[in-house]
Amino acid sequence: MKRIFLLLILFLFSVSCKKEIPQELNKNITISSRVNYIENFDNLILTSGKFKNTIPSQKLPFKTVILLNSSLIGFFSELNLENKITGVSSPEYVFSEKIHQLIKENKIQNIGNEQKYNIEKILANKPDVIFTNYVPNFANTYDILKKNGIEVIFLDEFLEQNPLEKSKYLLLFGKLFGMEEKAEKAYQNIENNYKKIQTLSKNSKSESLVLCNEMYGSQWFLPGGDSFVAKLINDAGGNYILKDNKESSSVPLSFEEVFVKAKKANYWINISPHKNKKELLTMNPNYSKMGAFNSGKLYMINNKENNQANDYFESGVVRCDLVLRDYFKIFHPEDVTFQSEPLIYMKELK
């Protein structure tokens, strides 16, 4: 009788465990407002924008990957996953020295560019997965890759407007490549640093009016007030000239419109690379009429640049805390918190 009773207890315990495990496995993990995944016994179901991938559990973790856009390389570098990459497109836009070394060693293949990918080389490479932004013109290419057993995952990370949510993609790559613990630690470090700077900026009394970008042709494309850059400026304690705008995309304005809005601007950031302010004037002589040009501080985003590659668009995509620290140091020169730490991505234009 006692033996039957014990068997009954064990049976009930095992049943309860089976009930609990699926609940845990079916938990929805949110990366951002655009990206989330659910894992069950058989699959990991990833939703990215309007796309959904059902990835069989036996295929995970992925062992090899091809990246069709270099902005994702920063995530792999942060997790030391460069050895998983077997192909990249447009390597001339890749900043990472380690990636270039692996290319030299023929461990990473150049599979073309956004104008034309080398499909034969990709198929011969046989990666487990390809990450790319979705480009409608390549729909047939994507179908060919999928039919050959390659998982194609569309991650339009450039559409993310929340800096920390974009950095949180680390957790997704950690999950897909079996580096969950490392990814969690890396993201927590970024989040903690970011929030520390936010707190510092809220307590600062420094006043700044911030202008961004420069003219292209007859229009000045300013980041919308709800954009990624605008959020960074705000979190760094900057007063952005379009802070009340509700757009997340670029806002085209004429020089005259920007001139009026930026009349009292004392910081001008995210300028394209120039040798000096005199060279900037050759692009548009009207800049000489602006207060920011004459008496403000001007900053470019080329402090970590190598030929056509700019690390602001690589590691800066992941390390939003370091980008924020640059902006904080620029807008709050009176604060000594990061005084001994040089700017990473920004360089003053004189």
Secondary structure, 3 states (H helix, E strand, C coil): CHHHHHHHHHHHHHHHHHHHHHHHHCCEEECCCCEEEEECCCEEEEEECCEEEEEEHHHCCCCCEEECCHHHHHHHHHCCCHHHEEEECCHHHCCCHHHHHHHHCCCCEECEECCEECHHHHHHHCCCEEEECCCHHHHHHHHHHHHCCCEEEECCHHHCCCHHHHHCHHHHHHHHCCCHHHHHHHHHHHHHHHHHHHHHHHHCCCCCEEEECCEECCEEEEECCCCHHHHHHHHCCCEECCCCCCCCCEEEECHHHHHHHCCCCCEEEEECCCCCHHHHHHHCHHHHHCHHHHHCEEEECCCCEECCEEHHHCHHHHCHHHHHHHHHHHHCCCCCCCCCCCCCCCEEEC
